Amino acid sequence: MQDLNYTTHKVEIVPFKNEHAEFILSQELNASELYLKPEHRKYALYLEQVGLSFTGLVNNKPIAAGGISMLWDGVAEGWVMATKDIWKHYIVFAKHFKKKTDVLIETTNLKRLQTTVKADFKKGHRFAEWLGMKSEGIMKNYGPDGSDYIRYARIIKRWVFLEV
């Protein structure tokens, strides 16, 4: 468990648990654009994967969670969920999520990390780009509510050394 003191708040990065998703999704999310109907929230319960997901707590309260879900060798889907309280601590969480993402890329030997961001969620686009991802285009009617999303991906180049 990583423990950081950020002003007067106790900030920790801990392994993600399903109950973190339940709490985060029961709160007001970090953007009005991200509303999910109750029947769509069940998919968050598939995100708990040992070593591949984490939660940021402030004073023992889940504020944001993220991680990767492996699709197949070398390719993973990245995800993040956060409450509206993320905006009080976004700098510290952004730095830790970037660091954790970079570690996950290396430890899982990814060649491609991809994610989706709701088309009208501008802060989400900036965050994906800050993580080193590039837009690959619009995904029409992708969201559970029929909304459009943008596919982002980070392609990781691996050096291959050949013996001569």
C-alpha positions in Angstrom: 0.0 0.0 0.0 1.4 3.4 -0.9 0.6 6.2 1.6 1.1 9.8 0.7 0.2 12.9 2.7 -1.3 15.5 0.4 -2.0 18.7 2.4 -4.3 17.6 5.3 -5.6 14.5 3.4 -4.4 11.0 3.6 -4.0 9.8 0.0 -3.4 6.1 -0.7 -3.1 4.0 -3.8 -4.4 0.5 -3.0 -5.4 -2.6 -4.9 -8.9 -2.2 -6.5 -11.8 -4.1 -5.1 -15.4 -4.5 -6.4 -16.7 -2.5 -3.4 -14.7 0.5 -4.6 -16.5 0.4 -7.9 -19.9 0.1 -6.1 -19.0 3.1 -4.0 -17.7 5.3 -6.8 -20.7 4.5 -9.0 -23.1 5.3 -6.2 -21.6 8.8 -6.0 -22.0 11.7 -8.4 -19.4 10.9 -11.1 -16.6 13.2 -12.2 -18.6 14.6 -15.1 -22.3 14.9 -15.9 -21.5 13.4 -19.3 -20.8 10.0 -17.7 -24.1 9.0 -16.3 -24.7 5.2 -16.3 -28.0 3.5 -15.9 -28.1 1.0 -13.0 -28.3 -1.9 -15.4 -25.0 -0.8 -17.0 -23.1 -0.5 -13.7 -22.8 -4.3 -13.3 -19.9 -4.3 -15.9 -17.7 -2.5 -13.4 -17.8 -5.7 -11.2 -15.6 -7.5 -13.8 -12.7 -5.0 -13.4 -11.1 -6.5 -10.2 -8.0 -8.2 -11.4 -5.1 -8.8 -9.1 -2.1 -6.6 -10.0 -3.9 -4.9 -12.9 -6.2 -2.5 -11.1 -5.9 0.1 -8.3 -7.9 2.6 -6.3 -7.0 6.0 -5.1 -8.4 6.8 -1.6 -8.6 10.0 0.3 -9.1 9.6 4.0 -10.1 5.9 3.3 -12.8 7.0 0.8 -12.5 5.7 -2.8 -12.2 8.7 -5.1 -11.0 7.1 -8.4 -10.0 3.7 -9.7 -8.3 2.5 -12.8 -6.4 -0.3 -14.4 -6.2 -2.5 -17.4 -8.1 -5.5 -18.7 -6.0 -7.8 -20.9 -7.7 -8.6 -24.2 -5.0 -10.9 -25.5 -1.2 -11.0 -25.4 0.2 -7.5 -25.7 -3.1 -5.7 -25.9 -5.2 -4.3 -23.1 -8.1 -2.0 -22.5 -7.5 0.8 -20.0 -10.2 2.1 -17.7 -10.8 4.8 -15.1 -13.8 5.7 -13.0 -13.9 8.6 -10.6 -16.3 10.6 -8.3 -16.7 14.4 -8.5 -14.3 14.6 -5.6 -11.4 13.8 -8.1 -11.3 17.6 -9.0 -10.1 18.4 -5.5 -7.2 16.0 -5.9 -6.7 15.7 -9.7 -3.0 16.6 -9.8 -1.9 13.9 -7.3 -4.2 11.3 -8.8 -3.2 12.1 -12.4 0.5 11.7 -11.5 -0.1 8.4 -9.7 -2.4 7.0 -12.4 0.2 7.8 -15.1 2.9 6.2 -13.0 0.8 3.1 -12.4 -0.2 2.9 -16.1 3.5 3.0 -17.1 4.3 0.2 -14.7 1.4 -1.9 -16.0 2.6 -1.4 -19.6 6.0 -2.6 -18.7 5.1 -5.5 -16.4 2.5 -6.9 -18.9 4.8 -6.3 -21.9 2.0 -4.4 -23.7 2.4 -3.3 -27.3 -1.0 -1.6 -27.4 -3.1 0.1 -24.6 -6.5 1.3 -25.8 -9.4 3.0 -24.1 -12.6 4.9 -25.0 -13.7 8.4 -24.0 -17.2 9.8 -24.3 -17.1 12.2 -27.3 -18.3 15.2 -25.3 -16.1 14.6 -22.2 -13.3 17.1 -23.0 -11.3 16.6 -19.7 -11.3 12.8 -20.5 -9.8 13.5 -23.9 -7.0 15.6 -22.3 -6.3 12.9 -19.7 -6.0 10.2 -22.4 -3.7 12.4 -24.4 -1.6 13.2 -21.3 -1.2 9.4 -20.8 0.4 9.3 -24.2 -2.6 8.1 -26.2 -3.7 9.2 -29.7 -7.2 9.4 -31.0 -8.0 6.7 -33.6 -11.5 8.0 -34.4 -15.1 8.1 -33.4 -17.1 5.1 -32.4 -20.8 5.9 -33.3 -23.5 4.6 -30.9 -20.8 2.9 -28.8 -22.1 3.9 -25.3 -24.7 1.9 -23.4 -27.0 4.9 -23.9 -26.2 5.1 -27.7 -23.7 8.0 -27.2 -20.6 8.4 -29.4 -17.1 7.7 -28.0 -13.6 8.3 -29.2 -11.1 5.4 -29.4 -7.7 6.2 -28.0 -4.6 4.0 -28.2 -1.0 4.1 -27.0 1.3 2.0 -29.2 4.4 0.9 -27.4 7.4 0.3 -29.5 9.7 -2.4 -28.2 13.3 -2.6 -29.3 14.4 -5.9 -30.6 18.1 -6.7 -30.5 19.4 -9.3 -32.9 22.6 -11.2 -32.3 24.9 -11.2 -35.2 
